[in-house]
Amino acid sequence: MRTHSFKQNPAAVPAYNIELVDKLVRTLEVLRDAPAGLTLQELTERTGYIKSSIHRTLGSLKWHGYVEQPVAGGPYRLGLKCLLLARAVNDGVELLPYARPYLREIVDAFDESAYLAMLRGGRGIFVEVSATRRRDLRLVGPLGATVSFHATAAGKVLAAYLPDTARAALLRKIALTAATPRTKTRRAEVERDWADAARRGIAFNHEETIVGAVFIAAPIFDAEQAICGAVSVGIPKARFTPALGRQIAAHLKTSCGRLTASLANAGYVHEDRQLHELR
């Protein structure tokens, strides 16, 4: 089975960072993007660290149970301790139980993978993936990857429905880096994309983050009608047609509308307002 995975955009180096922690995190994130595991040489190449250094890092992670190596000298992969951490995070994300049935419904309707992104910690984070299992070619994505507000479909719709002042501040703040030749890197273009998403209630990403992949996203609002998340669908370009795009877009808008209504009925208020208050 062939898969395409979208990578998390590298964040700016914080004012205060600890090199060892950076190394541990980088190692875990690289392994996250390779479910089948990676050899020491592959990890060295992908992390950019020297082999002896990454070997010591892996030894420590193995001892603590966050990395496994089933066969001596073979590939390394994430350990069960990472799953326990992920479960603890999921248990604290109140939006997930409401959204999961709608993600599964979308996957069943189109046999394409669906993703849930939500606002958390002043960023947009992909917190759930409902993957199709019946396709030879499918799009997958790592949990915890951050959205690009100027390029991903989910990021565009999250930005589109922020308050005007916050949206303008976000546009000034973000780095408009190019992931592919089709990524828009001019602020006027990004602003038009956001305005279009707000007008249509849907956003598109035509190979702006992955060559050969199209993503479509619709917004989710909480009980106070504040944007709190987005559901997106990923389609390999080989299967995408304008007609299919229109069908998925209409279905997404309806599904997200129903999800928004269920959040309103439950009185769900999304606690993270950092981006809403951006100035």
Summary of the structure (lengths in Angstrom):
residues: 279
radius of gyration: 19.2
end to end distance: 45.7
largest distance: 56.1
contacts: 891
relative contact order: 0.14
helix: 43%
strand: 19%
